[in-house]
Amino acid sequence: MHIEAFRDYCLSKKGITEEFPFDEHTLVFKVMGKMFALVPLERIPSQANLKCNPEKAILLREEHDGLITPGYHMSKVHWNTLYLENLPPKLIMDLVDHSYDLVVSKFTKKLKAEFDTLE
């Protein structure tokens, strides 16, 4: 999956913003201000870090050895690094959805109520 297709997919989700909070080379996608995806734009091949359920993260790393690795510069338990150009686009979209859903599931009642009012 090309990085632009990844970006478009992330931006298609509800409550999303994109920003560069760390430096001008690291694009971060947030849902209601909570990070769910991080993309180091200067890395070749293209990569993305996504949140993941710890048990699922281990299985994914075993199934896709070398293509899904522990999150680079992130919690190795809760984040994976995906090599975008070498994985099926459907899998990447499923993992974006998983990361997004994990973050949304942890919203406070107030944030969840605000999220629910978005279209």
N, C-alpha and C positions, 0 to 999 in steps of 0.2 A: 504494500500500500504506500502510495506517495504521501509525503508529509502534508501536502495541501488537502488531499482527500481526508486524511486523519483530522486536520483542523476543521474542515467543513462538517464532518460528522460530529465532532465535539460541540461546535457552535450551533448545531441543529437542536440540541437538547434544551430543555426548559431551565431558565434561571442562570444561564452561563455568562461568564465574563472571561476575557483573556487579558493577561497583563504580563509585565516583565518586572516582578518584584525583587529579583536577585541580581540580575545584570541584563545587558541588552541582547544576550544570546540564549537566554533560557525562558521560553514561553510557558506560562502557567495557565491552565484552565481551571476555573473555580465555579462551583455551583453555590449560589447564595453566599459567596465569600469564603467557601471552604474548598481547598485544593483537592482535585481528583485526578489530574493529569499534568505532567510536566514534560516538556520537549526541549532538549538541548539542540538548538538549531544548527550549530556548527559541527555536530558529530556526524561522521560518515563511517558506516552506513547509518541511515536515519533510525533514530531511537525514540522511544517514549517510555516514561515511567508511569505506571498505573497502580492504584491501590488494589489489594487483593486479599481475600479471606486467606488466613495463614495455611490452612490445610490444602485449599485449592492451589495456592501458590507453589507448594512443594510438588504437587502432581503435575502442574503445568511445566515446571522446570525439568522434571523427569521426562515428560512426553516430548518436549521441544528443546532438548539438550543443546545449549549454546545459542538458541534463538530467543529463549525466555530465561533470564537470569535474575538473581537477587537484585533489588533496586540499587542502582548506582547512586552513591551519596545519599541514600535514603535508608529507612528502617528495612533491614533485610527480611524481617518477618512479615511486614504489611505492604511492601511495595515490590513490584517486578519491573525489570527493564525488558522491553520488547524490541526486537530488531525488525522494524516495520516492513522492509522490502522483502524479507524472506518468510513471512508468515501469511497465511490465507487472510484476505480482507475480512471475511465473515468472522473468523476467530478474533481478529483485532477489534471489530465492532462489538462483538459479544463481551470482550474484556473491558472495553470502554464503558459499556452498559453496566457491567458488574462493578466497576470502580465508582461510577456515578451513583448507582443504587446503594452501595455501601455508605457513601458519604451522606446521601439523603436520609438513609435509615437512622443516622446518628443525630439528626437535627433536634434541637430543643423544640418544645411545643410551640413557642413563639415563632421560631424560624420556620417550622413546618406549616404553621397557619399562614405565614406570609408567602411561602412557596406555593401553597395550595391556591392562592388567589391569582397567581400568574397564569397567563394564557399560553 
